[in-house]
């Protein structure tokens, strides 16, 4: 009798626990773009984006995530230099492909590639170059993770 009672109690608890599950259908159909390092790295002091230190002659390869459903065709998006940058393109860095990034069909990632130049040294000076995802007509950037900065100590 005690075992039958325990069985009914167990079945009752299992029934109550599973009756509260909600329908887990996907309801958001949008898609946004974000810098991977902007999501995984803490923002720098005084700004709402991370600033990562880089070195002269380095090649930066910053991953851009597509958050949403994969696209059946390649998507070409643009990345621009943000007005907050103190570094200048052609002096401190060069963006490959003119800041155009391709996210291949059926993929979640594209890569912004930037060559850091070797400008003349300036004692106790550093420059920050900030990149801003512009997107395209189909894909817009995430407002919180659209910017990423790099510091170059001269």
Secondary structure, 3 states (H helix, E strand, C coil): CHHHHHHHHHHHHHHHHHCCCCCCCCCCCCEEEEEHHHHHCCCCCCCCCCEEEECCCCEEEEEEEEEECCCCCCEEEEEEECCCCCCCECCCEEEHHHHEEEECCCCCEEEEEEEECCCCCCCCCEEEEEEEEEECCCCEECCCCCEEEEEEEC
